[in-house]
């Protein structure tokens, strides 16, 4: 029996029932694929359902404002995906009259769509023979065929894409692609897969050589940097506070946060007090500072760890640019800020 036949037979029995598997509408497939980038299904599913409910068509998504989209995306992370989602929807509506590209090459023109997503949409919606290669596929192929080429190298990307393209079922690429992704997700798992029930165990290189934990090979990423964030939660007598929109191309672009002081190490109350005495916003005002979180919060991103403290700054007068505390929850914020807002209960 061929590799693809074993795989699709397994899929027919073991696949999970998911809403985007009940349709070939490219809008829904695209939406699901973007949400599931860097995100597990159990986390992404409620977001998919919310987006489909709030934005049932690409026209609805294109016509929304960015803040509304970011708010709905809140907590999912990698916020550039949400901004790219909005930009791509506008392109489809304004340049393509609301009709999604119908082939791999043209799908790549959508912002935020790379090889994997274009292949998934092209195969599932249009039956194009274009193999998907994601983390699940890398893992399965590297283990089964005994490939030690690093998956995060340019050589590895080409090698695994070529192999997947060779293996794909030419008559039913949609089922093959969904099967290979599903197999990696629930059978050939990253850690402690149950190889005794795997339909490939009799011919799997990694299982036969007992090197499952060694594959796939990945070049070690650069050292994660540390940053120290001090968020200032201003509170005035008239129940107002300050939120600022992040600018630039860094993390959390266009999301809102409390005013921030970055420091080289964790600050004491005295050190923060000294920092605030230089704040133009507080000039001529009396204020008291207290640390809200007694234990430092470590928020881990892929390339940096944020050592975070929230400081409550009670001021005796109103502030420029203030908003009512009752409106804080209406703004799109990073999950780190969102968790504080929920816990503080303005």
Phi, psi and omega in degrees: 000139183286162179304313183293325180291317177299317183295310183289330175295316177300317183297321182298334181264324192253355185296146177277146178275108183235145187302324181284354175269001179259011185212158170240015177294119185298331179297313181289322178295315179299314180301314181295319182293321179293317180297323185275359172293127179063017185220135177284153184302317183298330177276321185282334185303310179297329177292318177301313181297322178294316181295318179297323180289314183281323182235076185293342178227164178296333178293319179297318181292317180296325184274354179285160173270156187300321182299322180295319180291316179296324179295318180292330181279346189309128180098349182272341178076175182045063189294345176298333177299318181292319179293320177294323178302314180295315180297318180294320178298318178297320179297315180298318182286312187278327183257335185242014179056032176083005182257122181292148174304146187251014177210162184305313185299316181284331177296329179296343180283346179285133181298132180087000180255119177250196184305312184297309183294319178298318179295319180297311181294315183298321182282315184289320185270328188234007177059028178283140182277082180224113187285139175274145174223107175233191182302323179295321181288316176306314184295312181298310184292320181295320180288314185293317184264356178069048182261122183257004177295129181303132184286341179258031174246157179297323178297316180297316180303315180291317183295314182289325178296316180297318180294316179298322180293328178288326184276336188302142177288111185294334181275333182219067183296330181297311181293319179301311182298318179291326180292317183292325177291317181294322181297316179293329183284320187242349178247299181272065186287160181303316183237137175051053175290149179273087185288344181293336180253011181280130181291350180258003190297334182286341182233009181280126181300310185296321180291316181295324182265359182057048180235029183303318183288346182272346185239144000282162178271137180224133177293133181298135181285164178299154181302136179289132181272156177254138173228148180246116183251132174239105180270135183256111181261094181284138176228129181249167179300333181266021176059052175235165179211185181237132169235142179237145177270130179288136180247176177081188187258008182284198180295150173061032180308129178072359173278168182255153179208165170287155178310141190237137168244121174268140180225166182280342176205173180298138182265148171272169178300320181295318180295320179292320178304317179296320178298317184290335178294343178266356183287122178297326181302329185259007183301128178078007182247154175261138182212157176235141184243137174217144179278126183282306182269119182289328176257137181296135179268128176252112180258115187264120172254171186298327186241358179202152176249129183256112177272112197241138172230139175253125181249127175272122181244101180272121186248148184273003182211168179289163185234152177293136177078015184287159174228154176297140180298336180292345182260356185304319184289351181279345186268143174287123183228159173297156183299329177301315178288320180301319179295321178296314182302317180294319182287322183287328177057068179306000000 
